[in-house]
Amino acid sequence: MTANTMQTVEQGAGELWGQVLEVWQTSFLGASVGEGVSALLVLIVALTLRGLIARWIIGALKKLADKTKTNLDNAVLDALSGPLKLIPVVVGLFVAIQILDVSGEFMAGARTIQSLIAVIIFWALHNAVTPVMKSLSGLRRVLSSVMVDWIEKALRVIFVIVGAAAVLQIWDIPVGPIIAGLGLFGVAVGLGAQDLFRNLIAGILILTERRFLPGDWIKVDGVVEGTVERINFRSTVVRRFDKGPVYVPNADLSDNAVTNFSRMSHRRIYWMIGVEYKTTAEQLRHICEQIRAYLTENEEFASPPDVPQFVRVDSFGPSSIDIMLYCFTITRDWGEWLRIKEELAYRIKEIVEGAGTGFAFPSQTIYLDDGAEAFLPPSLKAKPGKGPQQPALPGARGEDGGEAT
């Protein structure tokens, strides 16, 4: 190869390398290709090490949390694991922006970092609400668990809204006009969603008055009867005893009378026991005294002065002498109450039968005066040439078909 050829090759290689350097240093949005590749490599490394770095940070914090006596810090760390994993990405993006030296009128790089920092802060606050509210047992006793859950949901929504407003403010997007526009939109929506706000306010009143809580057995005449499962913003889920869920608007539970059976102190038994009219006064006294003795000796029944208790001859009914039984059981459980009531019924039957009398049932008696004439059908009347036929009637019959006695 001649000297001229070698010189030509060297000149060509130099020109090619110069073009490569020119392309490498070409500016795009104020950064060269080299700077862009370097920044991209930093981001790739940050994303690759994100899991490892976050796991190391979270692991170190958990070791510190395990040394404390409370579980609150552990719960908070579990809730903050997501935002903490975003920190290495922010650091990598910050380094990449420094390499690119992105600057200008809009300061896009700095605003991007600030936006991500705002997202991390409000994301962490949003996630930390749940473990913090669950740890406030004293607040739950004062306000009830449902009210605390509502406060928790409201705080999470507030952090989302404030975080979004903070990001908009970073990018110099005015929040005031947006809020004003949303206000006008809210008025328009409110006019068509009056029922929604009415139920929301009714739900707040229910929780404030503590009418019922999840797990309570309630009854609203003409609406529903069952066990409360959840109290939501608009409606309350009540599961009937046939296991069917009923979604009742809160307004129906706020405007109507609600019976909360779960807050009963005792369960009542109210019977009218009818005995036969042939029962003597002594037998009536014996029956009442025996029933009172059974109620007093049985520890499953509440006694005065805690609750009233009556076993009295109440009235003379159409076909019975009525004894009123009014008492209360100590248990509030429906199944136990049924068992106690069944045993009481067995004992009352034994007492009545042991007194030598019986229970009365609806009956009717027809009395005929001495001059009354029994009605005879035409087939039984006397025929010409024959004496009158006297049928063997068991007794005269009344108009209702019942036999007179």
Disulfide bonds with the S-S distance in Angstrom:
none
